[in-house]
Amino acid sequence: MPVSRNLHIYKVVLGDFFSAFLAWIVFYLSTNYLFVELTDALDLAFLGRSFMVASSWVVLYALLGRYRDIYRVSRFKEVVLLAGMSLGGAVAIFLALLFEDPNAQGFQVYYEPIGYYFLLHFIFSVIVKVSVLNHLKKLVLNGDIYFNTVVVGSSSNAREVYDELESNNKHLGFRIVGFVQSELTLPHSFQEQIPLLGSFHKLPSVIRELEIQEVIIAIEPSEHKLIEQILSSLEGESVRISILPDVYQILLGSVKVAHLFGTPLIEVKRDLMPFWQQILKRVIDLVAAVVILIGLSPLYALVAILVKASSPGPIFFKQERIGLQGKPFNIFKFRSMYLDAEKMGPALSSDDDPRVTKFGRFMRKVRLDELPQFYNVLIGEMSLVGPRPERQYFIDLITAQAPHYKHLQRVRPGITSLGQVKFGYAQNVQEMVRRLKYDILYIENMSLAMDFRVMLYTVKIIVQGRGK
């Protein structure tokens, strides 16, 4: 059975906790003249503070994503990172002490002990972290930890990749369980070394059946058009994806060697934002949803009355859309159309759509119809910023022309999006495909700064009444 990537994380976490705990205790006891007498130091309150300090370091490492991919961490880069983080932690403690004692005398007295804490935390952290990483790397090298891997590509390229990975990359823990072809021919002799698992169209089922954790795409230069189809088929699968580069990609500078003596691979990054930004993005969503749902409740009531007065029918409009990882959910809006607007089947709205009520047209210009979606944000089905969710009917039409649409389902859909502020509402499938490039651009450049820019553009559109 393949080893879970999370199985040995506890060793790294405990190592970080122990080193931070020990560094703080040594620092505290050796500089106790700044705080309390030594006889009063080793009490439950002190141990509690030490526990909180060590826990804070572990939380910080987790937020920075330091517990991801622990088996392939560069020890040299980890030492450099720990130096910077130890210095940052020492400065934070210095500022905390300075806040308690802001006079000039106190300012000088903390220099030496804070420098001492930096050295203690750095030394203890490096010793423990390098020891734990050496232990994990030894487990990988000995085959005790491994990752079920499948190679995708033509028979000749896959054969070369297989031979090289087997001879030069044991430190990465690849255990190649099969080969997925991208062409019809396959030498029989190769099947004796590595089983043929079918065509790349069967990748999702192969991944689930064989518990695949790594996919290496070994595509010939003439087969690059297949990469988009292969990557689209892997959307939603919890696997690490790497692509074997050709000389052209190496010359472009897109290939970064992570392991000096290993096979050069382009890793397809699945984490679109740093973990701490993902957490903060969700916190911002929750706070904004609560503030708007409560703070704008009088506006909600007024709009509800006007919707009811504009035409017969319910106040709210509910419709199934496709969200994160392709999961359906019900989106809520203030109703802007007459009843039975889609009795002839699904249809997109246009500028002069007769199905839209007079008040509905006004709501769309200033985006009032979207206000109920803050409830979707509150319960985690949507975000403030993200690609607009579509119905399955239109997704099928879009993917027939643009298979990469599935990339949009890597993130939560949003109330507003870069595609919406740059392109507006799409009136047909062709416009949906054209708008798609803006949403892909957003996903590939996701950050909190990008979200704020999109929200500012949205506010500008609302103020100018340029929605449609």
N, C-alpha and C positions, 0 to 999 in steps of 0.2 A: 504493500500500500504506500502511496506517496506521502511524504511528510508534509503536514500543514505548515505553511509559512509562519503561522502564529504560535507554533508549538513551543519554540524555545525563546520567545520574546521575554518571558518571565525572567530568564537568566540575565538579559541585558538590563531590564527594569530594576531587578534586585541589585545588580552591580552598581547602577547609577545611584540608587537610593542609599546603598551602604557607603559608597565613597563620599557622597554629599553629607550624610549623617556623621561619618567619622571626621570629615574635614571641619564641620561646624563644631563638634565637641572639642577637638584639639584646639581650634581657634579660640573658642569660648573660655576653656579652662586656662589656657596659657596667657590670656589677656584679661583675666577676670577682674583686674583692678579697675577696668573701665565700667564694670557693671555691679558685681556684688562680691562679697568675700568668698573665698574658695570653699569654706565649710558649708556655705549655703547654696553652692552651685549645683551639686548632684541631687536635685529634688525632682519631683514629678513635673513641676511646672517647667523646669529646664529641659527635661526629656521630651515633654510635649512640644516645646518650641523647636527643639532639634528635629523632632518628627515632622513638624510643619515645614521647616526649611528644606529638609530632604525631599518631602513630598512635592514642594513647589518646584524644585529642580526637575523631578520626574514629569510633572505636568507640563513644564516648559518644553522639555525634550519631546514629549508626545505632540504638543501643539505644532512644533516645528517639523514634525514628521520623521524624527530620528529613530523611530521604532518600525519603520517600513524597510523591507528588503535588507534585513540585518545580516543575511548570509553573504552579501557581496559588498559590504561597506569597505571602503579603502581605509586602512588603518592610518596611513599618513594624513589623509584629509580629515579623519576623525580627530587626530591630535591637534591639527591646526584649528578645527572648529571648537574643540574644547578650550583651547587657549583664549579664543575670542569670547566664548560664553562665560568662562571663569572671570575674565576681566570685566565683562558686563555685569555679572552678578556682584562682584566686589564693588563696582561703582554704585550699583543700586543700594547695597547695604551702607556704603559711605553716605549717600544722599539721605537715607533713612535716619542714620545717626545724626547727621548734620541738622535734619529737621527738628530732632529732639533737643539739640544743643546748638542753636544758630549763632552763638557769640564767637568772637574772633579766636579766643583761646581754644575753644572746642574744635574749631575748624582745623587747627594745626595738629592736634593730638591724635586725630584719626588716620593721618596719612600712613604711618608705619604699620599699625595693626591691619588696615585694609589691604595693604600690599602683602602682608603676611597671609591673610585669608586667601587672596588670589593664588599665591604659590601653593598653599595647602590644598585648596580645592582642585587646582590644575593637576598637581602631582598625583593625588589620590585617584582622581578621575581617570587620568591616563593609564596608571598602573592597572586599575580594575578593568577599564573598558578594553584595553589591548589584550589583557588576559582572557576575557570573555570572548572577544572576537577571534583570538587564536584558537580557542577551544571549538567554536562553531565552525571555523574554516577547516579544522582538522576532521570534524565530523563529516563535512561535505566531501573533503578529499578522500576519506576512507569509504565513502559510499553509504554511511549511516544516515545521512540526509541527502535526499535527491528530489528532483522535480521531473515528473513525467513530461516528456517533450515530443512534439510531432513536427516533422519537417514538411513544408509545403513547397512544391516546385517541380521542375522538370526532372526526369530521372538522372541526367548527367550532373546537373547542379546539386541535386539532393545528395548524390553519391559523394561528391567532393566535400560538401558540408558535413555529412555523416563521418567521413574519415578524419576530417580536421577536428571536429568536436570530440571525437573519441580519443584522439591522440594528444591534443593540446589544451583541452578545456575541462579537464576533470575537476578543476578547482571551482567551476561554476555549477556543478551538480546536475548537469543535464543527463537524463536517462531517456534515450530516444526509443520510443515504443512503436513507432511506425512512420510511414511516409504517405503523404497525401499528394496525389499527382495533379499536375496542371496540364498534362498532355496525355495522349492516348497510349503511347508506346512506353514500355517499361522492361528493361532487361531482366530475364528470369534470375540471373545470378545475383542481382541486387536484392531480390525478394528473399533470398536465403539469409541475408544479413539483417534486413529490416523489413517487417511486414508491410504490404500494401494495404492501406486502409480505405481506398476508394478515391473519388475525385474531391476537389476542394469544396464542392457544394454540400458534402456531408460533414464538413468540419464541426458544426454545432453538435450534432449527434455523437461524433467521435469524441469530442471534448467531454461530454457528459458521461458516456459509457466507459471511457478509459481514465477518467479523472485527470485530464490533461491540465498542466499548470503553465506550460511554456509552448509557444508556437513560434517557429523560426521559418520565415518566408524566404525561400531561395529561388528567386525568379530570374530567368534569363532577361537580358536587356530588351529583347523583342516581346517579352510578356508583361511589361510594366502596366499595360492597360488592365491586367487582371488584379493588380494590387487593390484597386478601389473596390472591386467585387469581393475580394477576400476579406478586406478590412470591414466592409459592410456586413458580411456574414458573421463576423466576430463581435459585432456590437452586442453588449449585454452579457458577454461571456467573461467570467472572472479568470482571465489568463493574461500572462505577460507576453507581449508580442515584440519580436525583433525581426528586422529585415536585413538580409545580406546585401551590402552595397556593391555597386559596380564602380569601375574606375571613374566614370563621369561624376558620380555623386561624391567620390572621394576628392576629386579636383575642385568641386564646388565648395568644399569645406563643411559639408553637412554630416560627415562621419567623425564622431568623437570617440577615441579609444578609451574605454573605461578601465580595461584590464590590459596592462602592457603586453603580456605574453599570450593573450587570448585572441580568438577570431574577431576581427572588427565587425561590429553589428550596429545598426541603427535601431535604437529602442523606440517603439511607439509609446509615448507617454500617455497613460490612462488617467493620471491625476491632473485635472485641469487647473486646479488652484491649490496653493499650499493649504495644509490641513487647518491651520489657525484661521486662514481667510474663509474656509468653508464654514467653520464654526461661527465666525463673526458675521458672515453673510446671513446665516440662519437666524442669529440673534437679532440682527437689524430687521429681517423680515417679520419676526414675531413682534418686536417693539412697534414697528410701523403699523402692522395690522391691528394691534390692540389700540394704539392711539387713534387711528383713523376710524375704526369701527365705533369707538366710544365718543371721540371728540367730534366726529361729523354725523353723529346720530340724528341731530335735527335736519341736516341736509338729506340724509337717507329718507327720513319721514316725508319731507317736502317732495322729493323726487318720486317717491312711491305714490303720493296723492296725485301728482301730475300725470304719471304713467297710467294710473287707473282712470283718470279723467280723459286721457287722450284717445282711448279706444277700448272697446270691451275686451276682457281677457285678464289673465293673471298679472300681477305686478312683476314677478320675477320670471326669467326664462332659464330653463335648465337644459343642458345638452351634453351628451357624452363626448369627451375628447380623449386623446391619447397623451399620456404624460411621461414621467421619468421611467426609463427602462421599458417603454412600451405598455405601461399599465394604464387601463382606462379609468377615467374619473369623470364626475359631473361638474361642469363649469357653470357658474351662476352669473347672470347679468340682469340689469333692469331691461324689461321687454321693450324693444324699439321697433318691432314689426307688428302688423296685424295678425290675428289668429290664422292658423292654417297657411302660413307663408310658404311652407314647403310641401304642400299637398301634392305637388307634381314631382317631388323628389328633391334631393340635396342640391342646393344652388348657392353660389357666392353672391354677395351683395355688390351693387355698383353705385356710381354717383347719383344716378337718377332712378334708383330702385323704387318702383311703386309700392312695394311691400312695406316700406319704412314709413312710419307715422311722422307727422310734422314735428311733434316733440321728440320722437326718436331720432330724427335727423339732427336736431339741435344737440341732443345728448351725445351723439357720435362725434360731433365736431369738437366738443370739449371733454370727451371721454367719460361722461357721467355714467354711461351704461356699464362701464367696467367696475364701478365701485363695489358691487357685491363680491367681486373676486378676491377682496381682501379676506373674506372668510376662507376661500380656498388656500390663501397664503397662510392663514392662521393654523389650519389643520395639516399643513405640510404638503399639499398637493401642487402648490405653485410657489413661485418666488416673486419678488418685486420686479426683477429683471431676468429675462430668459426668453428663448424663442417662443413665439405664440403657439399654443397647442392647436392641433387640427383634428378633424374627424377622420376615422379610419378610411372612409370612402375617398377623401381627397388625398390622404397619405398614399393610398394604393396608386392613384393617378400620378402623383408626384414622383414616387420611386420608380415608376415605369420609365420616366425620363431622366431622373437623377437619383440613382441608388444611394448616393451619399447622404440623402435626407435622414437616414437612420442615425447619423451622427448627432442630430438634434436631440435625440432621446437619451443622450448621455447626461443631460442636466434637467433640472426642474423647469417646466415652462413658466413664462412670466406674464405679468400684467402688461408690461411694456417690453420692447426688445429693440435691438439695434436695427433689425430689418424693418420694424414698424416705423421707427423715427426717420430712417433714411429713405424708405421706399413707400411706406404707408400700407393701407389695406390692399390686398391683392383681389382683383376682380375676376381672374381666371387662373387656370393651372399654370399657364406660361408665365404669368406674373409671379405666381408662387415660386416657381423655379428660379426666376431672376432674383427674387427677394432672398432666396436661400443662401446666396453667397455672403450676404451681410450677417446672417445668423451663424454661418460657419466661421466667419471672421471673428464674431464675438466669442464663440466657444474656444477657438484657438488662442484667444488673447484674454481669457477671463481673468478678472481681478476686481477688487473692490473699487479701484480707481475707474475702471471701465464702467462698472455699474453706476457710479455717481454721475459719470458723463452722460450715460443714456438717460438717467432720471432727469438731469438738467435739461437735456434736449426735449424730453417729454413735457416738462413743465412749460418750456417755451412754446411748444406746439399747442398746448392747452390754452395758454394765455392768448395766443394768436388765433385760436379757433381754427387751426388747419387740419384737425382730424377729419376723417371721413368714414 
